[in-house]
Amino acid sequence: MQELSHNSLKKSALTACLCAPGVVAEALEQLMRGDAAQAEFIACVRCDPVLALRLRLQPVDFSLQQDLLRALLLAAPVASGAAQAGYAAHWRQSIGVAHLAQALAVRAGVADAGAAWTAGLAHNLADYSDAAPPPAHTADWLAELDADGWLADAVRYHAEPLVRGRAAHPLVRIVQLAYQLVTRADAVDSVDVRAALAALQLGAGEAVQLLGDSQTQVRQLAQRFGLIDVMAPTSGSGFERLARLYAAQAAQSALHSHFRQASGTGQVFALLQNALRALFGIERACLFAPAGDGTLQMTQLIPAASGLSALAIPPDDAHSALSRALARNAPQQFERGETDAALVDEQIARLLGVSRLMCQSLALSDGRTGVLVAGDALSSLGQSPLWRFTLAECAEALVPLPLAMPSPEPAAPIQVAPAAPSDDISRDRVRRAVHEVANPLTIMRNYVNLLSDRLGADSAVQRDLSIISDEIERVARIVRGITAVEENAPPAMALELVSVNSVVSELVRMALGTLFAPNKVNVQIDLNPDVPPLPLQKDLLKQVLFNLAKNAVEAMHAGGHLKFTTRLADVDGLRQVEIEVADTGPGLPPAVASHLFEPVVSEKGGDHAGLGLTISRSLVERMSGHLSCTSTPQGTHFLIRLPTLQNSEAPLTTTRYGSM
């Protein structure tokens, strides 16, 4: 395999170049609209020099991989802070040269207009690198875009004197001319520019008109993407930090969806290769895994040079980056030419055709741990959250789904009546659904954090956002609990000292605008300040109270009055806390009241499962309490009694009062 020049610019460096935040945001919006917005998405991405090139360098079918594309956009580094003003100037120059080069090509009819746009857009790619100094040979990035290399030449020679390009390929001459017109004041009056225009059969007047149209287009696009002369500052480092966290979590969600497309091990590694190429610019990679004799040998899961199969690396070879990555479970780097490095690493790099390697351990589906070898990866890649997300989602996709245990056959055949169609959902489907639900919950929680940072110190707003965040986390805990194995008792959860009064107040505040007011229900709370904090699980109590409140609102069809009361009581010589939820509804029919806490099929329709009160009683009993009901035509009263000291082996780990 032919070696790559050590001076050539690797695609991995392109993934570190800055993008326009406005373009990334709009591209994400178009992507979320699906196939109907494909043309708008392409037109949007076409306005970002780095994104446009990164997507052009992907495989032909990359546009079909929407989840991976979403991850690429979310993880793209964007200009922020002090770098924004300088970035905006570079971007406007890119768009100006691209637009004018395209217009010149169309007017002269001598070059492909799309190629002229691409070359003009990429002429100053080095300006988008966050490295200091910027990488050289940026034209190498375009070498793959056309067979004869005219695009790369147009970028490579764009700033050369026009006289040098007099006989060059038309694309080179057009980009040179567009660059001079955009960057030189009164360039159209110079002799060299007029000669170049004449060679393209264009006059000075036409050039001035085309330049004016180009400048108008640049201003419009700059306004559209927020890249005007002075960019608005962000709301501070806290917002930027939370925005990065949100983007990282959303990128992980996109990667999760990307890898969930796989139905087998081979497809998982095919998707991994796509992710390596798209997100990190890694074109050459291979995978080593322990063989029968314990040595690390190349696998066929990631196709690579056949010569690699002749290598066998002892796992205790401290010189090889592969062995160190496996032993330390941490990324290890290798650079060709290191005098004290293992020769086998030199050989792997030579056969892959790369100048450096990054080795990373990776759990495989058969229980072994292999070593992923990524060629020409950035030295900082091992610390990238996106890298960790990618490998974590790949490893999860490789984990085989649990197999259902076969049911034992009966000792003798038993005749039974035909069973009704089962509504049971397989544990596999539940497991997948729970995993999918966790991702949007994470995104919502992070978005609440973003809102909290942006909305400042308004105590009422921050209190409401805190409630939303707590409720999201409570839903996440409920969802995670679904996959607990029924045969094993769930582990005892730690108890907290919880203020019952605060839980009631928080519930009313949370539901006032979403449950009570829309249904014309007036709410009153009568809270005894002497009620002590109770050792219990706050989520359980909140769920019970919400169930009772929701039932009461539904019972009062035309509105009514709902009252929450807390008090202390002595029951059978034991000190207890009572929580009463009383409504002014029409009361319960005797037939319903006699089976109130039994699971039934609800007659309410919609999303009612007929299990609310059954679940509520079960949760109260888990808190060592008792739930009862009294109903008359004047209303229904539910009474919760909780002991001040609970008989539980669960540890009391946290003492908290008030709203939590």
N, C-alpha and C positions, 0 to 999 in steps of 0.2 A: 504493500500500500504506500502511495506517495506521501512523504512527510509534508506537513504544513509549515509554512514559514513562521518562525518565531516572531517576526515583525508584523505579521498580518493581524488585522483586528478580528477578534473572535465574536461570534454572535452573542456570547454570554455578556460581553460588555455593552451591547445594545440594550439589554434588559435593564441596565442601570441608568440609562439616559432619561432625562426628565421629559414629562408629557404635560400638555395643557390641561389643568383641572377642569375647565369648562367643557372641553371636548370630551374628556373621559365621562363627565357627568351626563352629557347629552347622549353619548353613545350608549351608556347603560340604560337610559330611558328608552331609546329606540329598540335596544335589544329585548327589553321587557315586553315590548309590544308584539314580538314574535315575527313571523314571516311577513306579515303585512307591512312592516316598516323596514324591510331589508334594504331597499334602495336608499331610504333616509339614513340608515345606519352607515352604509358604505360612503355616502356623501359626507357624513359627519367625520368619520375616521380619516377620510382623505385630507382633512384639514390639519392633521397632526403629523409632523414629519416622522417622529419615532414610531407612533402606532401604525401609521400607514405602511412603513417599511417592515415592521415586525409581522404584520398580518400578511404582507406580500410574500414573506419568506417562509410561510407555513405551507404544509402539504395542501394539495388541491381541495381535499375534503374537509379542511379545517373549519370552514364556515358552517358545517353541519353540527359541530360540537359546541353547542350553545353554552353548556355549563363551563367548559374549559375557557371559552372566550370570555364569559362573565368573570371568571377568576383572574384572567389576564388583565382585564380592565380594572378590577378592584385592587389588584396588587401593583399596578403600574406606578412608579414613582412620579410625583407631580411637583411642579414648582410651587414653593410656598415661602412665606417669610420674606427675608431681605432679597432672596433670589428672584422674586416675582417680576420686579421692574426690568431687570436685565433680560430675563427670559422673554418677556413680552416684546422687547425690541428685536430679539433674534427671531421670534416667531413671525412678527410682522414682515421681516425681511424675507423669510422663507416663503410666506404666502405671496408676497409681492413678486418675487422672482418666478415662482411657480405659475402664477396667473399670467404674467407677462410672457413667459416662455411658451405657454400653451397658446396664447393669443397670436404670438409671432408665428408659431408653427402652423396654426390654422390659416392665417393670412397668407403666408408664403407657400403653403402646401408642400413643404419639403421634409417634414418629419412627423412621426406619430404624435398627435397632440397629448395623449395619455402619458407617453414616455417623456415628453417635454415637461409636463406637470410634475412627474415623479422626480426627474433630475433637478428641476428648479427647487422643488420642496426640500430635497436632500442636500443641496449644495453646501449648506453650513451645518451639517450634522454634528460636527465636533463641538459646536457651541452648546449642545444640549447635554453633554457629558458632565456629570457631577464630580468627575475626577479632576485632580490638579497635578500636573498639567493634563489637558484633554488628550484622549487617545489620537494617534496619528492614523493615516491610511483609512479614513472613513469611507472612501470610495470603494474599498473592498467589500463593504456590506452589499453593494449593488451588483457585484460581479455575477451573481446567479440569476439576475432578472432578465438578461438577454444573452443569447448565445455568443454574440460577437463582442460584448463588453462595451458597447457605446454608451450605455447609461453610466457605468462606472467612470468612463473617460470624461463624460460631460461634467460629473461632479469633481473629478480629479483636477481638471484643467479650467474650471469655471473662472478663476481669477487671473488666468494668464493674459498677457497683452493680446488684443484682438488680432494684431498682425501675425502672431504665431499660429493662429487658428484659421488663417485665410483659406487653406485647402483641406481643413479637417472635415470630419463627418458633419453633416448639417445639424445633427442634434447637439454636438459640441459647440458649434458656432452660435446656435440659437440661445443656449444657456449662457454662454459668454456674453452675448449681446444683452440679454435680459438682466444679467447681473450688473453690467456697466450702467444701464439705464436706471436701474433702481437705486444703486449706491452712489453714483456720481452726480453731483449737481450740474445741471446744464450739459449733460453728456451728449444730448442730441445735437449740440452745436459743434462737437469736436470732429476732427477730420477722420479719426479711426472709426468712430461710431457711424458716421455717414457712409463711409466705405463699406462697412459691414452691412448696413441697411441696404445699400445698393446691390450688394452681392445676393441679397435675398429678394431683390426687386421690390423694395419698400422705400417710401419717401419719408422725409423728416416729419412732415405733417401727420402722416399716418402713425408714426411712432409716438408722437406726442399724444395723439388721441388714445392709442392703446395703453400708454403709460397712465393717462388720466383715468381710464376705465379700471385699470388694475389698482390704482390707489383708492378709488371708490370702493372696490370690492374688499380690499384689505380693511378699510375702516368699518364696513358693515360686519365683516366676520369678527373683527376685534371686539366690536360692541356685543355681538351675539355670544361670544365665548368669554367675555370678561377680560379681554386682553388689551384694553385701552391704555393710554400712556401711563396713567397712574392707577395701579390696581388697588382695590380696596383691601386694607389690612384685615387679617383674620381677628377673631375675638380673643386671641391670646394663646399662650402655649398650652393651657389646659384644654381648650377646644381642639387644637391641632392633635394633641395626644389622644383625646377621645375619638376624634375623627379617624385617626389611624387605627385605633382599636376596633372601631365599627367596621372599617374597611377590611381589616384582617379577619374578623369573624365572618363577615359576609363572603370573603374569598374562600374561607374554609367551607362554608355552606355550599358554595358553587363547586368546589373540588369534591365534596362529598357526593353531590349529584352526578358529577362527571364520572367518578369511579363506580357508582351504582349501576352504570350501564352494562358493566361486565357480567357475563354469565359463567365465566370460567377463568382459570388461572392465566391462560394464554391471553385472554382479552384484557385482564388486569394489567399485564405488563405492556401490552400494546398501548393502552391508555396512559400508562406511566411514561412511556417514551414520548407520546404526544405532549404530555405535561412538561417533561424535561425540555423539550424543544421550544414549546410556546412560552413558558414562563421564565426559563432560565437560559435559553439560547444554547442548550447542550445538545449537540448533534450526535456525538459518539459516546456510547456508554456500554457497559457489559455487567454481568452479574456472576460472581463467584459464590460457591456454596460448599459446605463440607461434604466430601465424598466418603465412600465406605472406609477408607483408610485414615480418615480424619483430616486430610489435607484439603486446602481450598482449591477447587477446580472450577473452570468456567462452565456455566450452564447454558442451555439453548433457549432459556426463557427470554433473553434479550439477544437477538442475533448480533454477532460481532465477527471479527477476523478469525478464520479457522485456526490460524497459528496459535491462538490463545489456548486452545484445548490441549496443547503439549505441556502446559505449565501446571505445576502442583506446588502450592505454597504451604509450608508447615504452619499451623496456627500459632506456634510459639516463636515464630521468627520476628524478633523485635525490630528488625531493620525495615521490614516491608510495611508500607502504609496500610495494606489490606489486613494484615494480621493485627496491627495496632488498633485499627478501627473495630475489629471483632472483639478484641480483648478489653478495650476501654469503653466500648459502646458509645463512641464519640467520633465526630468527623476527623479525618486525618488527611493532611495535604502532602503532595509530592510534586516537585518541580524538576523537570529534566535538566541534567547538568549538575545536580547536587553531588558533591564528591563523596559524601558519606552515606548516600542512599543505597537501598537494595537494588542490585542489578535487575532483579525480576520486575521491579516497578518501571525501570527504564525500558525494559522490553515490552511491557504492557502498553506504555505510552507510545512507543514506536509503532506497535502493531495497530493501535487505535488511530494513529496519526494525529496525536495531540501533544501539546507542550507541557501540560500539567494535569494532575489527577486530584480528585477529591474522593475519598473512600468513606462509605457510610454503611453501618450495619443495618440490616433489614430483615424482619421476621418473615418467614416463608410459610406457606399453607401447610406443609408437612411437619411443622414443629422445629425445623432447622432454622438457624440464623445465617443468612448469607451476607455478602458484602457487595453493595452497589458501587460501581466505579464510574464516576462522571468525568468525562474529559473536558478540559478547558473551562472548568467551572470557576467562577469568581472566588477569590480567596476568602471573602466574607460570607459565602453562601451558607456555610454551616451554622451561622448565627441568625439566619433569616427565618422569621416566623413562617413565611410562606413555604419555605423548604421543609420545615418540620411538619406543617399541615399536610403537604403533599405526601410525604412518606407515611404519616400516620393514617391518612385516608387510604393509601395503597395497602398498608398492612391490614387495615380493617376489612378492606374488600377481599383480601386473601383468606381471612378467617372463615372456615367452612361453617355454614349454618347448622344449628343443632339438629340432630336427627330424631324423629319421633320414635319413641319406644313402641315396639309391637305389642298389641294387647294379647294377654294369654288366652288360649283357646279354652272354651268351657269343657268340663269333663264329659258332658253328654249333651247332645243336641237339645236345645230348648226351643219350643215353638212360641213365638211372640207375634203380637199383632204388628202390622206395618207401622213403622215410626213416622211421625210427622216430619216434614222437612226441617232439618236442623238449622238454627240461626247461629250456631257456634262459629266463631272465627278462629282460624288456626293460630297457634302461638307464633308461628313464623310471621304471619301477617301483622299480628299485634306488635311483635318485636320491630319489624320494619317501620310500622306507623309511629311507634314511640320514638324511634331514632329520627324520623323525619320531622316530627313535631318539635323535637328539641332544638333544631336549627333556627326556625323562625322565632322561637322563644328567646334564643340568645340574641338574635338581631334586634328584637323589640327591646330587650333589656338594655342593650348598648345604645339604641336610639334614644331611650329615655334618659340615659346619662348625657347624651349629646344635648338634648333639650334642656336638661338641668343646668348644664354649663352655659348655654346660650341665654337662658332666661334670667340669669343673675340671682340676686339674693332675696327675691320676694318670698317671704316666709310662707304665705298661703300657697303659692305655686309650688314651691319646693316640697311642702307637706303633701300636696296632691300627687306630685311626681313620685315621692317616696312611697305612697300607698300603691301607685301603679306598679312600681318596681317590686314591691313586696308581693303583690298579687301574681305578677309574672313568675317570680321565684316559687311561689306556692304551687302554681299550676305545674311548673317544672318538676317539683318534688312529687306531686300526685302522679304525673305521667311516668316518672322514673319508677315509682312503686308498682306500676302495672305489671312489669316484667319480673317481679319477685316470684320465685318458685313456690307454688301453692303447697307442695308437700312439706316444705320446711317452714317453720315458724319464722316470721320476719324478725330481724334483730331488734332489740329494745332500743328505742330512740331516746336520746338525752332529753330530760325535762328542763323546763325553764320556769323561773318565777315570773308569772304573767299577771299583769294588771287586767282583771276582768272588765273593769270600767273602761279602760282604754281600748280594749278590743271592741266593746259595744260602740263607743264613740267613733272609733275608726271605721267600723262597718257602716254606721249611719252616714258619716261624711262621704264615704266611698259610693254609697248607693243612692244618695239624695238626688243627684241629677240624672241618674241612669235608670233607677227602678222606682223610687217613690214619687217624685214630682211628675214624671210623665204619666203615671197612673192615678194622679190626684189623691195621693195618700199623704195625710199629715202625720208627722212623726214626733213623738215625745219621748224623752229619756228621763228617767228618775233613778239616779245612781247614788247609792249609799257610800259616802266617802270612807266609811269604816271597813269596807270590804277589803280584806288583805290580799296581797298577791298569792296566786295559787301555783303549785308546782304541776305543770301540765304542758301539753304540746299546743302551742298557740294555733297552729293550722287547723287542728281538729275542732277547736272551739269556734273558730271563725267560720269553718265550713258548716257546722251545725246551725249557727245563728243565721247565716245567709240562706240556708235551706228553709228555715222557719219563716224568715221574712219574705222570701219569694212566694211561699205557699200562701201566706197571709194576704199579700198583694193580689194574687190571682183569685183568692176567695172573695175579695171586695171588688166586684166587677165595676161598680160605679164610683169607686173611691171610698175613702173612709179614714179611720184613725188607727194608728199603730203605736203601741207603747212598749218600750223596753224598760224593765225595772230590775235593779239588783238590790239584794238585801241579805242580811245575816239571819240564820234560823238555827234553832236547836231541834234536831230530829233524833228521837230515841237516845237522847243524851249525848249526841255527837254534834259538834259545831259544823255547820254547812253553809255554803253560799248558794243562794237561789237567784236564778236569772229567769224572769218571766217575759214572754213575748205574747202580747194580747192584741187582738184585732177586733173590729166592730162589724165583721162580716155576718152573714146569715146563719152561721153555725153549720155543723156537719150533720148530715142525715144519719139516723141510728145505724143503718146498714153499713155505712162507711166508717163510723166511729168504732164499731165493734171489731173491725179488721184494720184499724188505722196504721199499725206499724208492721203489717204484713206486706211483702212484695206483691204487687198486683200490676195488671196492665192498665196504664193510665187512660182515662177517658178524655184527657185534656187535648190530646193531639199534639202536633208540633214536635218539640224536642223533649217532651215529658216522658220519662221512662217508668213512672210509677214506683220509683225506688227511693225518693228523697227522704221520706220519714223513716223508712227502714234503715237507710244508711245513717241518718241522724241518731237514731236510738243506738245503733251499733257503735258509733263514735263516742257518744256520751258514756256508754258502758266501758269503752276502752279507757276513759278517763276516771273510771271507778265511780261514775255518777249514775243518775237515774233521770229519765225523760218521761213525763206524763202529760196528759191532755184533758182539759175540761171544755165542753162545748155546749152552748145554749143558743137559742135563736138570736140573742143579742151579741154573740161573738164567740170566739174561740181563744182559749188561753193555753199556751204551752209553758210548762215549768221544768226547768233544768235544775237539778240539785247536784252540787259537787262538794265532796269533802275538802276541808281545808288542808288535810294531809292525805296524800294518796298512797295506797299500798302498791308500790311498784318497785321492781328491781332496777329500773332504769336510773342511771346516775343523774344527779342534778348538777349540770355543768355550768350554767350561765345564769346570772342574776340580772334581770332587766325589768325596768318598770316603764309604764307609759306606752306610747306608740312605738312599735318596733319594726 
